[in-house]
């Protein structure tokens, strides 16, 4: 069986995220720190941008700078983040969280649908961005389907944040 570089990267990221999560649990009085909070699949299932399909990747996500054309303004995300934090009972400063796209914009996630956004606690490991970038590269090179990349990203975020 041949193991790809992406499979090795996924295994490494999962291991690092798991090890990091173990080190972060139990520090606070309630047993959780913000970094131990995972997205709830019932609240944040991930929603796709209908403009991004396997057929349109050449004119959407694989065009350099495209995500900046669909990224929502901070006036929208700041208000949504506050509302989500209140709804989820998150306490503490908003600056401890980033309103993150569950399915990243670079993989065709919906830019503004609240079911694709969640208040992700800081710090989050840089490995998650690197994995997203690697999945994006593979989609744009034709080595991985858009659907498979979206599924992999969703599985990792539901398990490890």
C-alpha positions, -999 to 999 in steps of 0.1 A, spaced: 0 0 0 13 34 -10 11 62 15 7 97 1 23 128 15 -12 141 22 -20 110 43 12 114 63 4 151 68 -31 143 80 -18 117 104 8 142 117 -18 169 121 -42 146 139 -15 135 163 -3 170 170 -38 182 176 -46 153 198 -15 158 219 -22 195 221 -58 189 232 -46 166 260 -23 193 272 -50 219 272 -78 200 290 -81 205 327 -64 238 332 -94 259 340 -117 255 370 -144 239 348 -119 215 332 -120 232 298 -100 260 282 -113 277 251 -90 256 229 -108 224 241 -141 235 226 -150 217 194 -176 226 168 -210 209 173 -220 191 141 -256 199 148 -249 236 149 -219 238 125 -223 211 99 -205 231 72 -223 246 43 -209 249 7 -208 278 -16 -232 269 -45 -209 289 -68 -180 265 -62 -183 230 -78 -158 206 -93 -166 222 -127 -161 258 -116 -129 255 -95 -108 269 -124 -128 302 -122 -133 302 -84 -111 287 -57 -81 280 -80 -79 317 -90 -53 334 -69 -70 360 -47 -105 347 -52 -113 341 -15 -108 378 -9 -137 385 -33 -161 364 -12 -148 369 24 -175 386 45 -167 420 60 -158 423 97 -190 443 103 -209 410 95 -185 386 113 -181 406 145 -218 408 152 -223 371 143 -194 361 165 -208 379 195 -243 364 189 -228 329 185 -207 332 216 -237 343 236 -258 315 222 -231 289 230 -225 304 265 -189 313 257 -175 338 282 -144 359 281 -132 384 255 -142 380 219 -105 384 211 -100 348 225 -119 335 194 -118 338 157 -150 334 136 -137 307 114 -151 290 83 -157 254 90 -153 245 54 -126 270 44 -133 295 17 -103 280 -2 -122 247 -4 -156 262 -13 -171 268 20 -200 293 22 -188 327 31 -217 340 53 -240 311 62 -238 308 101 -238 270 97 -204 273 81 -190 296 108 -180 290 144 -162 309 171 -130 289 171 -108 295 202 -73 308 199 -47 295 197 -53 270 169 -25 251 155 -8 263 123 -10 227 110 -47 231 104 -40 260 79 -12 240 63 -35 210 58 -62 233 43 -36 247 19 -23 213 10 -59 201 3 -65 232 -19 -33 226 -38 -43 190 -45 -77 200 -56 -63 227 -80 -37 203 -94 -64 176 -100 -49 151 -75 -80 152 -52 -116 159 -59 -132 190 -43 -157 167 -25 -130 146 -10 -111 176 2 -142 191 18 -150 159 35 -114 155 49 -114 191 62 -148 186 79 -138 153 95 -107 169 110 -124 200 123 -153 181 139 -128 158 157 -100 183 166 -112 218 160 
